[in-house]
Amino acid sequence: MGHRKKTGITIFLSLLVCLVGFAGSMAGSLRYALRDRAIDTLTREWDLSQMQITKIAAFMSMAQFFVVMVDTPGIQEEGAVRLLDASYTRDFIAAKLRDYREDLLTGNGKGRIDFAEIRQLEETHRKEVCRDLQYSVTAEDMTKYETIWDNLGLTDRTALEFYRMDRPEALSMAGMLLSGWFLLLTVLLAAGTGVGLWFLNGHSFAGHGIYGGALLVVGILDCAAAVSCGWVAEAVNRFVDMRSNLMTLFFSPVSNMLLGLGVVSVLLGVFAIALSALEKRK
């Protein structure tokens, strides 16, 4: 095989590694932020009571429902804050976030919240709810809340299946990129390209300079993305006027993973470039 053809193959494979590698880094970091431990940390440290929920009601039907609920005569703002900060509320949110994650990844249909779950939560923790709200929720209150829930269409609007029908391409792409097989494919592509180029160049690392450059670019992009996570969190907060640490908590593990992957990719890239340079000096 001619030198020009080998160079063309090397450039093509290196570009592929660069594109797929960066996509894999982003997807892997987001997947890392969706693991059980990250969800538990988020729900435990999330300043739920600081969300300025009335200001984001225009963006979230669930926020509209909560605003109506806490407007019930007899429920004070302090009680609503205690309800949001209660451990049983946080445990419920963590469980639902895990359901949404699994629905996104596997399409199991659990990415939804039914009012029956809200009713069950209230029944299970009735004493705690009454203590925190300083108000005893009545059967009439629950009937009114259910009517509001149905009128807002919350069960449908929170179902991932709804978005699968409305935006099937976007949701399918997200599920594919976050899937385990895509992350495995990314690793195999990067490793396989390195081995393949070694065989392509006659058991020589002479052609690894371009490949190392691609890994170096991926690492730099990963590090830049890690730094920008804080800005993204602030931008989202400004967009919805949400005074909460939710976005910071979500993007923190994303940033940490991107930074770690970026450093590894940079080191591998420098190593590959150094091997190529040493090989050419022989």
C-alpha positions in Angstrom: 0.0 0.0 0.0 1.3 3.4 -1.0 2.4 6.1 1.5 -0.3 8.5 0.3 -3.1 5.9 0.8 -1.8 5.0 4.3 -1.8 8.7 5.2 -5.4 9.1 3.9 -6.6 6.2 6.0 -4.7 7.5 9.0 -6.3 11.0 8.7 -9.8 9.5 8.2 -9.5 7.2 11.2 -8.0 10.0 13.3 -10.9 12.4 12.4 -13.4 9.6 13.2 -11.7 9.1 16.6 -11.8 12.8 17.2 -15.5 13.2 16.5 -16.7 10.0 18.1 -14.3 10.4 21.0 -15.6 13.8 21.9 -19.2 12.7 21.6 -18.4 9.6 23.7 -16.8 11.9 26.4 -19.8 14.1 26.6 -22.2 11.1 26.7 -20.1 9.2 29.2 -19.9 12.3 31.5 -23.7 12.8 31.3 -24.2 9.1 32.0 -21.9 9.5 35.0 -24.1 12.3 36.3 -27.1 10.0 36.0 -25.8 7.2 38.1 -27.7 6.3 41.4 -25.0 7.9 43.7 -25.1 11.2 41.7 -28.9 11.3 41.8 -28.9 10.7 45.6 -26.4 13.4 46.1 -28.4 15.8 44.0 -31.7 15.2 45.8 -30.0 15.4 49.2 -28.2 18.7 48.6 -30.6 20.4 46.2 -32.0 23.6 47.7 -35.6 22.8 46.7 -37.0 25.6 48.9 -34.8 28.2 47.1 -36.1 27.5 43.6 -38.2 30.6 43.3 -40.9 28.3 42.0 -43.4 31.0 41.1 -40.9 32.4 38.6 -40.4 29.2 36.7 -44.0 28.1 36.7 -44.3 29.4 33.1 -41.8 26.8 32.1 -42.9 23.9 34.3 -46.5 22.6 34.7 -45.3 20.8 37.9 -44.4 24.2 39.3 -47.8 25.5 38.4 -49.4 22.7 40.3 -47.2 23.3 43.4 -48.1 27.0 43.3 -51.8 26.2 43.3 -51.3 23.6 46.1 -49.6 25.9 48.5 -52.2 28.6 47.9 -54.6 26.3 49.8 -56.1 28.4 52.7 -54.3 27.3 55.8 -51.0 26.4 54.2 -48.2 29.0 55.0 -45.0 29.6 53.1 -42.9 28.1 56.0 -44.9 24.9 55.8 -44.4 24.6 52.1 -40.7 25.1 52.5 -40.5 22.4 55.2 -42.5 20.1 52.9 -40.0 20.6 50.0 -37.0 20.0 52.3 -38.5 16.9 54.0 -36.6 13.6 53.5 -39.6 11.8 52.2 -40.0 14.4 49.4 -36.4 14.1 48.5 -36.6 10.3 48.5 -39.6 10.5 46.2 -37.8 12.8 43.8 -34.8 10.6 43.7 -36.9 7.5 42.9 -38.7 9.4 40.1 -35.4 10.7 38.6 -34.1 7.1 38.5 -37.4 6.1 36.7 -36.9 8.8 34.2 -33.3 7.8 33.6 -34.2 4.1 33.1 -37.1 5.1 30.7 -34.7 7.3 28.7 -32.1 4.5 28.4 -34.4 1.5 28.0 -37.9 2.9 27.1 -39.6 1.0 29.9 -42.4 3.5 30.2 -41.7 4.5 33.8 -40.8 8.1 33.0 -44.0 9.6 34.3 -45.6 10.7 37.5 -49.2 9.7 38.2 -51.3 11.5 40.8 -51.9 8.1 42.5 -48.2 8.2 43.5 -48.7 11.7 45.0 -51.7 10.4 46.9 -49.7 7.3 48.1 -46.9 9.6 49.3 -49.3 11.7 51.3 -51.0 8.6 52.8 -47.7 7.0 53.7 -46.3 10.1 55.4 -49.5 11.7 56.5 -48.3 12.5 60.0 -45.0 14.0 58.7 -46.9 16.0 56.1 -49.3 17.4 58.7 -46.4 18.2 61.0 -44.4 19.9 58.3 -47.3 21.9 56.7 -48.9 22.6 60.0 -52.0 21.7 58.1 -54.1 18.5 57.8 -54.7 17.8 54.1 -58.3 16.7 53.7 -60.0 14.3 51.2 -61.5 17.4 49.6 -58.1 19.0 49.2 -56.8 15.8 47.5 -59.8 15.7 45.1 -59.2 19.4 44.2 -55.4 18.7 43.6 -56.2 15.7 41.4 -58.6 17.8 39.3 -55.9 20.5 38.9 -53.4 17.7 38.0 -55.6 16.4 35.3 -56.4 19.8 34.0 -52.7 20.6 33.6 -52.2 17.2 32.0 -49.2 16.5 34.2 -49.3 12.8 33.8 -49.0 13.2 30.0 -46.6 16.1 30.0 -44.2 14.3 32.3 -44.3 11.1 30.3 -41.2 10.4 28.2 -43.5 8.5 25.9 -45.2 11.8 25.0 -41.9 13.3 23.9 -41.1 10.1 22.0 -44.1 10.7 19.9 -43.6 14.5 19.7 -39.8 14.5 19.1 -38.9 10.9 18.3 -35.6 11.7 16.5 -34.1 13.9 19.3 -35.1 11.4 22.1 -33.9 8.4 20.1 -30.5 10.1 19.5 -30.2 11.0 23.2 -30.9 7.4 24.2 -28.5 6.1 21.7 -25.6 8.4 22.8 -26.2 7.6 26.4 -26.4 3.8 25.9 -23.7 1.5 27.2 -23.0 0.1 23.8 -22.2 3.5 22.3 -19.7 4.2 25.1 -18.2 0.8 24.6 -18.0 1.5 20.8 -16.1 4.7 21.5 -13.5 2.9 23.6 -13.1 0.1 21.1 -12.8 2.6 18.2 -10.0 4.6 20.0 -8.1 1.5 21.0 -8.8 -0.4 17.7 -7.5 2.6 15.7 -4.3 2.7 17.6 -3.7 -1.0 17.0 -4.9 -0.9 13.4 -2.5 1.9 12.5 0.4 0.0 14.1 -0.4 -2.9 11.7 -1.1 -0.6 8.8 2.4 0.9 9.1 4.2 -2.5 9.3 4.3 -2.9 13.0 5.6 0.6 13.4 4.4 3.7 15.4 5.5 6.0 12.6 1.9 6.9 11.7 0.7 7.6 15.2 1.5 11.3 15.1 -1.8 12.2 13.5 -3.6 9.8 15.7 -2.0 11.3 18.8 -3.0 14.7 17.5 -6.6 13.6 17.3 -6.5 12.3 20.9 -4.9 15.6 22.0 -7.7 17.6 20.4 -10.3 15.4 22.1 -8.6 16.0 25.4 -8.4 19.7 25.0 -12.1 19.8 24.0 -13.0 17.7 27.0 -11.1 20.1 29.3 -12.7 23.1 27.7 -16.1 21.6 28.1 -15.4 20.8 31.7 -14.5 24.4 32.4 -17.6 25.6 30.6 -20.0 23.5 32.7 -20.2 26.2 35.4 -21.1 28.8 32.8 -23.8 26.5 31.3 -25.3 26.0 34.8 -25.4 29.8 35.3 -26.9 30.3 31.8 -29.7 27.9 32.6 -30.4 29.5 35.9 -30.6 32.9 34.3 -32.8 31.6 31.5 -35.5 30.3 33.8 -34.7 32.7 36.7 -34.1 29.7 39.0 -32.2 30.6 42.2 -31.2 27.1 43.1 -28.0 25.0 43.1 -29.8 22.3 41.0 -27.8 23.0 37.8 -24.5 23.3 39.7 -25.1 19.9 41.4 -26.0 18.3 38.1 -23.1 19.7 36.1 -20.5 19.1 38.8 -20.0 15.4 38.2 -20.2 16.1 34.4 -17.4 18.6 34.8 -15.3 16.2 36.9 -15.7 13.3 34.5 -14.9 15.5 31.5 -11.8 16.8 33.1 -10.6 13.4 34.0 -11.2 12.0 30.5 -9.6 15.1 29.0 -6.4 14.7 31.0 -6.2 11.0 30.1 -6.8 11.7 26.4 -4.2 14.5 26.4 -1.6 12.2 28.0 -2.4 9.4 25.5 -2.1 11.8 22.7 1.2 13.1 23.8 2.4 9.5 24.3 1.3 8.6 20.8 3.0 11.6 19.3 6.2 10.9 21.2 6.2 7.2 20.0 5.8 8.4 16.4 8.7 10.9 16.8 11.0 8.3 18.3 10.1 5.8 15.6 10.9 8.2 12.8 14.3 8.9 14.4 15.4 5.3 14.0 
